Amino acid sequence: MFSDLFNNPTLRKNWLKIRYLIGVLILFLLLRYMNTDYLLVGFLVSLFGEIIQTWSFASLIKNVELTVRGPYVIVRNPMYLGRYFLGLGLVILLDNIWLILIYTVIYVLYMVNRVNREEARLVGLLEGYDDYRNKVRSFLPTKGVSDTNALWYFSWETLRTNHGDQNFVVFLLIYAIIFSYVIFFK
């Protein structure tokens, strides 16, 4: 059931068209329900996720070469992991454990389906992906990273090519809106 929902090409295509508008609407609808006591915690959790995403954007040459540097040395899907924490920080602001649990379950279902679909494509696309998949865990950090130079890889040019810089600016704008709301309206 969830697999059909998350893998439906028409739904995915339409979601890509409206996701930013929906995100802005949800943000503005939820502002008044945010607990300002959790503002710092929520921001730090989201920042942790954004740092993972930014590092991923700065390491990934998408669909061209097997990326075995940066966070991809530790986990195969760091960007999805970063997105989880990015969203979790925002959900924490709502101060409701049930919403946190629901968010986590829905995100895990989404992430597993998305990764399965993506990895099936990458096996045929990138040489060596099967070996990489056998060595590096999908979401939990892999132990014993031997190449620390590859681990700390970060390319500003790759970050800009992948629009990671724009992604970081959007992250800052979201929290600027939240902080402004707290300062001026609460």
C-alpha positions as a Python dict, from the first residue, in 0.01 Angstrom:
ca = {
    (1, 'M'): (0, 0, 0),
    (2, 'F'): (262, 256, 108),
    (3, 'S'): (499, 130, -159),
    (4, 'D'): (238, 199, -427),
    (5, 'L'): (176, 545, -286),
    (6, 'F'): (543, 645, -257),
    (7, 'N'): (637, 493, -594),
    (8, 'N'): (347, 621, -803),
    (9, 'P'): (511, 817, -1089),
    (10, 'T'): (217, 1055, -1136),
    (11, 'L'): (198, 1142, -767),
    (12, 'R'): (576, 1190, -751),
    (13, 'K'): (573, 1415, -1059),
    (14, 'N'): (290, 1630, -923),
    (15, 'W'): (444, 1644, -575),
    (16, 'L'): (767, 1786, -724),
    (17, 'K'): (564, 2069, -877),
    (18, 'I'): (383, 2172, -558),
    (19, 'R'): (611, 2068, -271),
    (20, 'Y'): (754, 2415, -203),
    (21, 'L'): (415, 2582, -204),
    (22, 'I'): (277, 2316, 30),
    (23, 'G'): (581, 2354, 257),
    (24, 'V'): (534, 2731, 285),
    (25, 'L'): (162, 2691, 356),
    (26, 'I'): (227, 2430, 625),
    (27, 'L'): (495, 2647, 783),
    (28, 'F'): (264, 2949, 806),
    (29, 'L'): (-26, 2738, 934),
    (30, 'L'): (188, 2581, 1209),
    (31, 'L'): (373, 2893, 1328),
    (32, 'R'): (119, 2975, 1596),
    (33, 'Y'): (137, 2620, 1738),
    (34, 'M'): (514, 2620, 1780),
    (35, 'N'): (645, 2605, 2134),
    (36, 'T'): (916, 2869, 2165),
    (37, 'D'): (1071, 2678, 2457),
    (38, 'Y'): (1197, 2427, 2199),
    (39, 'L'): (1322, 2683, 1947),
    (40, 'L'): (1692, 2629, 2015),
    (41, 'V'): (1662, 2248, 2028),
    (42, 'G'): (1456, 2238, 1709),
    (43, 'F'): (1698, 2471, 1532),
    (44, 'L'): (2003, 2265, 1638),
    (45, 'V'): (1843, 1936, 1526),
    (46, 'S'): (1750, 2094, 1191),
    (47, 'L'): (2098, 2248, 1160),
    (48, 'F'): (2252, 1903, 1216),
    (49, 'G'): (2038, 1771, 931),
    (50, 'E'): (2122, 2065, 707),
    (51, 'I'): (2495, 2018, 770),
    (52, 'I'): (2464, 1653, 663),
    (53, 'Q'): (2271, 1759, 353),
    (54, 'T'): (2517, 2035, 265),
    (55, 'W'): (2811, 1797, 306),
    (56, 'S'): (2628, 1547, 84),
    (57, 'F'): (2562, 1811, -183),
    (58, 'A'): (2932, 1903, -172),
    (59, 'S'): (3041, 1543, -230),
    (60, 'L'): (2797, 1396, -483),
    (61, 'I'): (2846, 1383, -858),
    (62, 'K'): (2495, 1257, -929),
    (63, 'N'): (2437, 980, -1184),
    (64, 'V'): (2787, 1016, -1329),
    (65, 'E'): (3026, 848, -1088),
    (66, 'L'): (3011, 635, -777),
    (67, 'T'): (3055, 878, -490),
    (68, 'V'): (3273, 726, -219),
    (69, 'R'): (3376, 1041, -36),
    (70, 'G'): (3235, 1277, 221),
    (71, 'P'): (2942, 1135, 416),
    (72, 'Y'): (2902, 864, 150),
    (73, 'V'): (3202, 690, 310),
    (74, 'I'): (2997, 640, 629),
    (75, 'V'): (2644, 576, 493),
    (76, 'R'): (2502, 520, 144),
    (77, 'N'): (2213, 763, 188),
    (78, 'P'): (2332, 1057, 396),
    (79, 'M'): (2110, 1310, 220),
    (80, 'Y'): (1791, 1130, 325),
    (81, 'L'): (1926, 1100, 678),
    (82, 'G'): (1999, 1473, 680),
    (83, 'R'): (1648, 1551, 555),
    (84, 'Y'): (1503, 1344, 837),
    (85, 'F'): (1681, 1553, 1101),
    (86, 'L'): (1600, 1874, 915),
    (87, 'G'): (1229, 1797, 934),
    (88, 'L'): (1253, 1651, 1284),
    (89, 'G'): (1378, 1985, 1417),
    (90, 'L'): (1068, 2154, 1280),
    (91, 'V'): (836, 1887, 1421),
    (92, 'I'): (1004, 1918, 1763),
    (93, 'L'): (886, 2280, 1768),
    (94, 'L'): (527, 2154, 1779),
    (95, 'D'): (595, 1991, 2119),
    (96, 'N'): (394, 1677, 2053),
    (97, 'I'): (551, 1332, 2088),
    (98, 'W'): (277, 1177, 1874),
    (99, 'L'): (356, 1410, 1585),
    (100, 'I'): (723, 1320, 1621),
    (101, 'L'): (639, 949, 1606),
    (102, 'I'): (401, 991, 1311),
    (103, 'Y'): (660, 1202, 1125),
    (104, 'T'): (926, 938, 1191),
    (105, 'V'): (710, 648, 1070),
    (106, 'I'): (599, 830, 755),
    (107, 'Y'): (954, 946, 679),
    (108, 'V'): (1098, 597, 727),
    (109, 'L'): (835, 452, 492),
    (110, 'Y'): (911, 722, 237),
    (111, 'M'): (1288, 686, 276),
    (112, 'V'): (1294, 306, 245),
    (113, 'N'): (1077, 315, -67),
    (114, 'R'): (1277, 596, -224),
    (115, 'V'): (1611, 430, -149),
    (116, 'N'): (1496, 90, -282),
    (117, 'R'): (1381, 254, -607),
    (118, 'E'): (1700, 459, -635),
    (119, 'E'): (1939, 174, -554),
    (120, 'A'): (1777, -55, -813),
    (121, 'R'): (1853, 214, -1072),
    (122, 'L'): (2210, 279, -948),
    (123, 'V'): (2313, -89, -964),
    (124, 'G'): (2278, -76, -1343),
    (125, 'L'): (2403, 280, -1379),
    (126, 'L'): (2721, 304, -1170),
    (127, 'E'): (3005, 59, -1196),
    (128, 'G'): (3101, -79, -855),
    (129, 'Y'): (2775, 16, -686),
    (130, 'D'): (2701, -344, -587),
    (131, 'D'): (3036, -372, -404),
    (132, 'Y'): (2981, -33, -239),
    (133, 'R'): (2635, -143, -127),
    (134, 'N'): (2786, -453, 35),
    (135, 'K'): (3049, -250, 224),
    (136, 'V'): (2863, 62, 337),
    (137, 'R'): (2538, 55, 534),
    (138, 'S'): (2232, 231, 406),
    (139, 'F'): (2152, 456, 707),
    (140, 'L'): (2351, 347, 1012),
    (141, 'P'): (2715, 459, 1016),
    (142, 'T'): (2962, 202, 887),
    (143, 'K'): (3247, 124, 1125),
    (144, 'G'): (3614, 136, 1039),
    (145, 'V'): (3647, 417, 786),
    (146, 'S'): (4004, 383, 666),
    (147, 'D'): (4037, 676, 426),
    (148, 'T'): (3995, 990, 638),
    (149, 'N'): (4087, 1214, 341),
    (150, 'A'): (3786, 1080, 152),
    (151, 'L'): (3571, 1121, 464),
    (152, 'W'): (3644, 1493, 504),
    (153, 'Y'): (3594, 1572, 134),
    (154, 'F'): (3405, 1893, 57),
    (155, 'S'): (3390, 2073, -280),
    (156, 'W'): (3239, 2422, -303),
    (157, 'E'): (3206, 2381, -679),
    (158, 'T'): (3011, 2056, -638),
    (159, 'L'): (2798, 2218, -369),
    (160, 'R'): (2700, 2498, -609),
    (161, 'T'): (2646, 2255, -900),
    (162, 'N'): (2403, 2055, -683),
    (163, 'H'): (2231, 2375, -560),
    (164, 'G'): (2331, 2292, -203),
    (165, 'D'): (2407, 2659, -142),
    (166, 'Q'): (2047, 2747, -236),
    (167, 'N'): (1921, 2467, -12),
    (168, 'F'): (2116, 2614, 281),
    (169, 'V'): (1972, 2961, 214),
    (170, 'V'): (1618, 2817, 215),
    (171, 'F'): (1694, 2649, 549),
    (172, 'L'): (1809, 2983, 692),
    (173, 'L'): (1500, 3159, 552),
    (174, 'I'): (1267, 2906, 715),
    (175, 'Y'): (1425, 2962, 1054),
    (176, 'A'): (1438, 3339, 996),
    (177, 'I'): (1061, 3330, 944),
    (178, 'I'): (1017, 3125, 1260),
    (179, 'F'): (1244, 3351, 1467),
    (180, 'S'): (1072, 3664, 1328),
    (181, 'Y'): (731, 3524, 1413),
    (182, 'V'): (845, 3452, 1767),
    (183, 'I'): (995, 3798, 1811),
    (184, 'F'): (710, 4001, 1659),
    (185, 'F'): (395, 3797, 1711),
    (186, 'K'): (430, 3577, 2019),
}
